[in-house]
Amino acid sequence: MAELNQMIDFEIIWKKINDRISDEEEILLKRWLDEQPSHRLYYENALRFYTSGTQFVNSPAELEKAMRNIHHKTGIRSPYRKTQIIAFTSIAASILLLLYFQYFSPFEFGNSLTTQQVQSIVPGSHKALLILDDGSEHDLSEGKNSIIDADGATIKNTGNKLEYISINGQPIEMRYNTLKIPRGGEYFLVLSDSTKVWLNSETTLRFPVQFASDTRSVELTGEAYFEVSKNAKVPFIVSTGNQMVKVMGTQFNISSYPENQTIYTTLIEGSVEISLDNNPHEKLILKPGEQSLLAMNSNQIIKKQVDVSSYIAWKYGRFVFQDQMLGDIMNTLTKWYDVEVVFSGEEQKKIRFTGNLERTDNFNNILEKIERTNEVKFEIKSNTITIK
């Protein structure tokens, strides 16, 4: 490894990789690269860093622990002041390069988030709208407790949880309720058969107050995590778009936002059977760790192995992005923080990032973490975010 006091200003390397380097800086960079092989190796690692997708993480304690391990094994001591831990790494780069960038580069990324109107964009909360079969609406805002008697069931709300408790056995007539989760909201629902449903922002679930004796069916738009109560005799069916998911008792996540044009079904536990409304005889079976994908404009379902943790992280209060385009990342974030995003160009949408963030974090803090990768700049005006 090159002696650290011979390091070039990292901004010059960044400008070279992003085609923004001046003629004078090009000469300086070439001279530095020719000095010794370790300099060129460092540059090649930096090049891989930006071409394989930038990562922003939020774990200073882990980085400091790794730093101590690297120092112990290599005997490296930093002649520079430590920069703020902004935790940006490459998916492909080693932990050594991670620490090298963060602690030894003399180029520091400043806090350049531009806020034209100072305000704090706070995360979402527990809120929902319950629509009963008779059309009446009930606001389930956080902190409001209520009990409703309707159609042979008791509906109990505690401000973040809605629970249906059957009191009259099988219903004489099927009556349906609808639970709508707005932007910046989430809610927890317990159905009359004890099935648990976690609903994400901008999600709608239509379900019977009490299930029939031979089937349990619900209709979903948006995203929800299901923990289905086991009943070998009565299947549980989730209809979303042209897709039907049939289970007896299992745990799975469905993401079916219309703007994504794809329905993702991710299995965590048990097994599920997936079919299409217009082709019920063609069935796809998922096993734990598998995910099905159905394009909304096609009749073909495919499946693949995935790391389920990134797809269900929202249920546990986190955002986990694995090599995702910034356009998709911002689409996810805007649902939770209830903001609007404007991209100044299509190229910004395609920049790929990997990151693990807390859903309870202030939105400004999340933007700063992304911005410190030096890939994009954000401007905030009211609740509109402009990305440059």
C-alpha positions as CSV (number, residue, x, y, z in Angstrom):
1,M,0.0,0.0,0.0
2,A,1.2,3.5,-0.8
3,E,2.5,5.6,2.0
4,L,-0.4,7.7,3.1
5,N,1.4,11.0,3.0
6,Q,1.8,10.5,-0.7
7,M,-1.9,10.2,-1.3
8,I,-3.4,12.4,-4.1
9,D,-6.5,14.5,-3.4
10,F,-9.3,12.0,-3.9
11,E,-11.4,14.7,-5.6
12,I,-9.1,14.4,-8.6
13,I,-9.7,10.7,-8.8
14,W,-13.5,11.2,-8.5
15,K,-13.4,13.8,-11.3
16,K,-11.4,11.4,-13.6
17,I,-13.9,8.6,-13.1
18,N,-16.8,10.9,-13.7
19,D,-15.2,12.7,-16.7
20,R,-15.0,16.1,-15.0
21,I,-11.2,16.3,-14.7
22,S,-9.3,19.4,-16.0
23,D,-6.1,19.2,-18.1
24,E,-3.9,20.2,-15.2
25,E,-5.6,17.7,-12.9
26,E,-5.1,15.0,-15.6
27,I,-1.4,15.7,-15.6
28,L,-1.2,15.5,-11.8
29,L,-3.1,12.2,-11.8
30,K,-0.9,10.6,-14.5
31,R,2.2,11.6,-12.6
32,W,0.8,10.1,-9.4
33,L,-0.3,6.9,-11.1
34,D,3.2,6.4,-12.6
35,E,5.0,6.9,-9.2
36,Q,4.4,3.3,-8.0
37,P,2.1,0.3,-8.6
38,S,0.2,0.7,-5.4
39,H,-1.1,4.1,-6.6
40,R,-2.6,2.5,-9.8
41,L,-4.1,-0.3,-7.7
42,Y,-5.8,2.2,-5.5
43,Y,-7.2,4.0,-8.6
44,E,-8.5,0.7,-10.0
45,N,-10.2,-0.1,-6.8
46,A,-11.8,3.3,-6.8
47,L,-12.9,2.8,-10.3
48,R,-14.6,-0.5,-9.3
49,F,-16.1,1.3,-6.4
50,Y,-18.1,3.6,-8.6
51,T,-18.9,1.2,-11.5
52,S,-20.2,-1.6,-9.2
53,G,-22.7,0.5,-7.3
54,T,-22.2,2.8,-4.4
55,Q,-23.2,1.7,-0.9
56,F,-24.3,3.9,1.9
57,V,-24.7,2.3,5.3
58,N,-25.5,3.5,8.8
59,S,-23.3,1.6,11.2
60,P,-20.4,3.6,12.6
61,A,-19.8,1.1,15.4
62,E,-19.2,-1.7,13.0
63,L,-16.8,0.4,10.9
64,E,-14.8,1.4,14.0
65,K,-14.5,-2.2,15.0
66,A,-13.4,-3.2,11.6
67,M,-10.9,-0.3,11.6
68,R,-9.3,-1.5,14.8
69,N,-9.0,-5.0,13.2
70,I,-7.3,-3.7,10.1
71,H,-4.9,-1.5,12.1
72,H,-4.0,-4.5,14.3
73,K,-3.3,-6.8,11.3
74,T,-1.5,-4.2,9.1
75,G,0.1,-1.9,11.6
76,I,-1.3,1.1,9.7
77,R,-1.5,4.4,11.5
78,S,-3.3,7.3,10.0
79,P,-1.4,10.6,9.7
80,Y,-4.7,12.4,8.9
81,R,-7.5,13.6,11.0
82,K,-10.4,11.1,10.9
83,T,-13.2,12.3,8.7
84,Q,-16.8,12.0,9.7
85,I,-18.0,8.4,9.2
86,I,-20.3,8.7,6.2
87,A,-20.0,5.0,5.4
88,F,-19.8,4.7,1.7
89,T,-18.3,1.6,0.2
90,S,-18.2,-0.6,-2.9
91,I,-20.2,-3.8,-3.2
92,A,-17.1,-5.4,-4.7
93,A,-14.3,-3.5,-2.8
94,S,-12.7,-5.0,0.3
95,I,-13.1,-3.8,3.8
96,L,-9.6,-2.4,3.6
97,L,-10.6,-0.1,0.7
98,L,-13.7,0.9,2.7
99,L,-11.6,2.0,5.6
100,Y,-9.0,3.5,3.3
101,F,-11.6,5.8,1.7
102,Q,-13.2,6.8,5.0
103,Y,-10.2,7.4,7.2
104,F,-7.1,8.1,5.0
105,S,-8.4,10.2,2.1
106,P,-7.5,13.9,2.6
107,F,-10.6,14.8,0.5
108,E,-13.6,15.3,2.7
109,F,-17.2,15.2,1.5
110,G,-18.9,18.3,3.0
111,N,-22.5,18.6,4.0
112,S,-23.9,20.2,0.8
113,L,-27.6,19.4,1.2
114,T,-29.4,22.6,0.0
115,T,-32.5,23.4,2.0
116,Q,-34.2,26.4,0.5
117,Q,-37.0,26.2,3.1
118,V,-35.7,24.9,6.4
119,Q,-37.9,22.1,7.7
120,S,-37.6,18.6,9.1
121,I,-39.2,15.9,7.0
122,V,-40.3,13.3,9.5
123,P,-40.9,9.6,8.9
124,G,-44.3,8.0,8.6
125,S,-46.5,6.8,11.4
126,H,-49.4,4.5,12.2
127,K,-52.4,5.7,10.4
128,A,-55.2,4.2,8.3
129,L,-58.8,4.7,7.1
130,L,-61.3,1.9,7.8
131,I,-64.3,1.7,5.4
132,L,-67.1,-0.5,6.6
133,D,-69.6,-2.4,4.5
134,D,-72.2,0.3,4.8
135,G,-69.8,2.9,3.5
136,S,-69.1,4.6,6.8
137,E,-65.5,5.7,7.3
138,H,-63.4,5.6,10.5
139,D,-60.1,7.4,10.9
140,L,-57.6,5.2,12.7
141,S,-55.0,7.8,13.5
142,E,-52.2,7.0,15.9
143,G,-53.3,7.3,19.5
144,K,-57.0,6.8,18.9
145,N,-58.6,3.8,20.6
146,S,-62.1,2.6,19.6
147,I,-64.4,-0.4,19.5
148,I,-66.9,-1.0,16.8
149,D,-69.6,-3.7,16.8
150,A,-70.5,-4.6,13.2
151,D,-71.9,-7.7,11.3
152,G,-71.3,-10.3,14.0
153,A,-67.8,-9.2,15.0
154,T,-66.1,-6.8,17.4
155,I,-63.6,-4.5,15.7
156,K,-61.0,-3.2,18.2
157,N,-58.6,-0.4,17.3
158,T,-55.6,0.6,19.5
159,G,-54.0,3.3,17.4
160,N,-51.5,1.0,15.6
161,K,-53.4,-2.3,15.5
162,L,-56.9,-3.2,14.2
163,E,-58.3,-6.5,15.4
164,Y,-61.4,-8.4,14.3
165,I,-63.0,-10.8,16.9
166,S,-65.8,-13.1,15.7
167,I,-68.7,-13.4,18.1
168,N,-71.4,-15.2,16.1
169,G,-69.6,-18.0,14.4
170,Q,-70.1,-18.3,10.6
171,P,-71.7,-15.2,8.9
172,I,-75.1,-15.4,7.5
173,E,-74.1,-12.9,4.8
174,M,-70.6,-12.0,3.7
175,R,-69.8,-8.4,4.4
176,Y,-66.6,-6.7,3.5
177,N,-64.4,-4.0,5.0
178,T,-61.6,-2.0,3.4
179,L,-58.5,-0.8,5.1
180,K,-56.6,2.0,3.3
181,I,-53.1,3.1,4.3
182,P,-52.1,6.5,3.1
183,R,-48.7,7.8,2.1
184,G,-46.6,8.1,5.2
185,G,-48.5,5.4,7.0
186,E,-48.5,1.8,8.1
187,Y,-50.8,-0.4,10.1
188,F,-51.2,-3.8,11.7
189,L,-54.3,-5.9,11.1
190,V,-55.5,-9.1,12.8
191,L,-58.3,-10.8,10.7
192,S,-61.1,-12.8,12.2
193,D,-59.2,-16.1,11.7
194,S,-56.2,-14.7,13.6
195,T,-54.2,-14.1,10.4
196,K,-51.8,-11.2,10.9
197,V,-51.2,-8.6,8.2
198,W,-48.7,-5.8,8.2
199,L,-49.6,-3.1,5.7
200,N,-47.2,-0.7,4.2
201,S,-47.8,2.8,2.9
202,E,-50.2,3.4,0.0
203,T,-51.8,0.0,0.5
204,T,-55.4,-1.1,0.3
205,L,-56.8,-4.4,1.6
206,R,-60.4,-5.6,1.2
207,F,-61.4,-8.4,3.4
208,P,-64.6,-10.0,4.9
209,V,-65.6,-9.2,8.5
210,Q,-65.9,-12.9,9.0
211,F,-64.6,-15.6,6.7
212,A,-66.9,-18.3,5.1
213,S,-66.6,-21.9,6.2
214,D,-64.9,-23.1,2.9
215,T,-62.5,-20.3,1.9
216,R,-60.6,-17.2,3.2
217,S,-60.1,-14.6,0.5
218,V,-58.7,-11.0,0.6
219,E,-57.9,-8.5,-2.1
220,L,-54.6,-6.5,-2.0
221,T,-53.2,-3.4,-3.8
222,G,-49.8,-2.2,-2.5
223,E,-47.6,-4.1,-0.1
224,A,-48.3,-6.3,2.8
225,Y,-46.7,-9.0,4.9
226,F,-48.9,-12.0,5.8
227,E,-48.6,-14.4,8.7
228,V,-51.5,-16.7,7.8
229,S,-53.2,-18.7,10.6
230,K,-53.0,-22.4,9.8
231,N,-56.1,-24.2,8.6
232,A,-55.6,-27.3,6.5
233,K,-59.2,-27.4,5.4
234,V,-59.8,-23.8,4.5
235,P,-57.2,-22.2,2.1
236,F,-56.2,-18.6,2.4
237,I,-56.2,-16.7,-0.9
238,V,-54.7,-13.3,-1.7
239,S,-55.9,-11.7,-5.0
240,T,-53.8,-8.9,-6.4
241,G,-54.0,-7.8,-10.0
242,N,-54.3,-11.0,-12.2
243,Q,-52.5,-13.1,-9.6
244,M,-53.9,-15.4,-6.9
245,V,-51.7,-16.7,-4.0
246,K,-53.1,-19.7,-2.2
247,V,-51.8,-21.0,1.2
248,M,-52.9,-23.0,4.2
249,G,-50.6,-21.3,6.7
250,T,-47.4,-19.6,6.0
251,Q,-45.5,-16.2,6.0
252,F,-44.9,-14.2,2.8
253,N,-44.7,-10.7,1.5
254,I,-46.5,-9.3,-1.6
255,S,-45.5,-6.0,-3.3
256,S,-48.1,-5.0,-5.9
257,Y,-47.8,-1.3,-6.5
258,P,-49.4,-0.4,-9.9
259,E,-46.6,2.0,-10.8
260,N,-44.0,-0.8,-10.5
261,Q,-45.7,-2.8,-13.2
262,T,-44.5,-6.0,-11.5
263,I,-46.0,-8.1,-8.6
264,Y,-43.3,-9.5,-6.3
265,T,-44.3,-12.4,-4.0
266,T,-41.5,-13.4,-1.5
267,L,-41.8,-16.5,0.6
268,I,-40.3,-16.6,4.1
269,E,-41.8,-19.7,5.6
270,G,-44.0,-22.6,4.4
271,S,-45.1,-22.8,0.8
272,V,-47.5,-21.0,-1.5
273,E,-49.2,-21.8,-4.8
274,I,-49.4,-19.0,-7.4
275,S,-51.7,-19.0,-10.3
276,L,-53.4,-16.5,-12.7
277,D,-57.0,-15.6,-12.9
278,N,-57.2,-16.3,-16.6
279,N,-55.1,-19.5,-16.4
280,P,-55.9,-21.2,-13.0
281,H,-54.5,-24.6,-14.1
282,E,-50.9,-23.3,-14.5
283,K,-49.5,-23.2,-11.0
284,L,-46.2,-22.1,-9.6
285,I,-45.0,-23.4,-6.2
286,L,-42.7,-21.2,-4.1
287,K,-40.3,-22.6,-1.4
288,P,-38.8,-20.4,1.4
289,G,-36.2,-18.0,0.0
290,E,-37.9,-17.9,-3.4
291,Q,-39.6,-15.0,-5.1
292,S,-42.1,-14.9,-8.0
293,L,-42.3,-12.0,-10.4
294,L,-45.3,-11.3,-12.5
295,A,-45.3,-8.4,-15.0
296,M,-48.7,-6.8,-15.0
297,N,-48.9,-6.7,-18.8
298,S,-48.0,-10.4,-19.2
299,N,-49.3,-13.8,-18.3
300,Q,-45.9,-15.3,-17.3
301,I,-44.7,-15.9,-13.8
302,I,-41.1,-16.5,-13.1
303,K,-39.3,-17.3,-9.9
304,K,-35.8,-16.9,-8.4
305,Q,-33.8,-17.3,-5.2
306,V,-33.5,-14.0,-3.3
307,D,-32.2,-12.7,0.0
308,V,-35.6,-12.2,1.7
309,S,-34.3,-9.9,4.3
310,S,-34.2,-6.9,1.9
311,Y,-37.8,-7.5,0.8
312,I,-39.2,-7.6,4.3
313,A,-37.0,-5.1,6.1
314,W,-39.8,-2.5,6.0
315,K,-41.7,-4.7,8.4
316,Y,-38.9,-4.4,10.9
317,G,-38.4,-0.7,10.6
318,R,-35.6,-0.5,8.0
319,F,-34.9,0.2,4.4
320,V,-32.6,-2.3,2.7
321,F,-31.5,-1.6,-0.9
322,Q,-29.4,-4.1,-2.8
323,D,-27.8,-2.5,-5.9
324,Q,-31.0,-0.6,-6.7
325,M,-31.4,2.3,-9.0
326,L,-31.9,5.7,-7.3
327,G,-35.2,6.1,-9.1
328,D,-36.6,3.0,-7.4
329,I,-35.1,3.9,-4.1
330,M,-36.7,7.4,-4.1
331,N,-40.0,5.8,-5.1
332,T,-39.8,3.7,-1.9
333,L,-38.8,6.6,0.3
334,T,-41.4,9.0,-1.0
335,K,-44.2,6.6,0.0
336,W,-43.0,6.6,3.6
337,Y,-42.0,10.3,4.0
338,D,-44.9,11.7,1.9
339,V,-42.7,13.9,-0.3
340,E,-42.4,14.5,-4.0
341,V,-39.2,13.9,-6.0
342,V,-38.1,15.6,-9.2
343,F,-35.1,14.4,-11.2
344,S,-33.2,16.9,-13.2
345,G,-32.2,14.2,-15.7
346,E,-32.9,10.6,-16.5
347,E,-29.3,9.6,-15.8
348,Q,-29.7,10.3,-12.1
349,K,-32.5,7.7,-11.8
350,K,-30.1,4.9,-13.1
351,I,-27.3,5.4,-10.5
352,R,-27.2,2.3,-8.4
353,F,-26.8,2.2,-4.6
354,T,-26.8,-0.3,-1.8
355,G,-27.8,0.7,1.7
356,N,-29.3,-0.2,5.0
357,L,-31.2,2.7,6.7
358,E,-33.6,3.2,9.5
359,R,-37.2,4.0,8.7
360,T,-37.4,6.2,11.8
361,D,-34.6,8.4,10.6
362,N,-35.3,12.0,9.6
363,F,-35.5,12.3,5.8
364,N,-32.9,15.0,5.7
365,N,-30.4,12.7,7.4
366,I,-31.1,10.0,4.8
367,L,-30.5,12.4,1.9
368,E,-27.3,13.5,3.5
369,K,-26.0,9.9,3.7
370,I,-26.7,9.5,0.0
371,E,-25.3,12.8,-1.0
372,R,-22.0,12.2,0.7
373,T,-21.2,9.6,-1.9
374,N,-20.7,12.6,-4.2
375,E,-22.9,11.0,-6.8
376,V,-25.9,13.4,-6.6
377,K,-27.0,16.6,-4.9
378,F,-30.4,17.3,-3.3
379,E,-32.4,20.5,-3.0
380,I,-35.3,20.7,-0.7
381,K,-38.1,23.2,-1.1
382,S,-41.2,22.6,1.1
383,N,-41.9,18.8,0.5
384,T,-40.4,18.6,-3.0
385,I,-36.9,17.1,-3.4
386,T,-35.0,18.0,-6.6
387,I,-32.2,15.6,-7.5
388,K,-29.2,16.9,-9.6
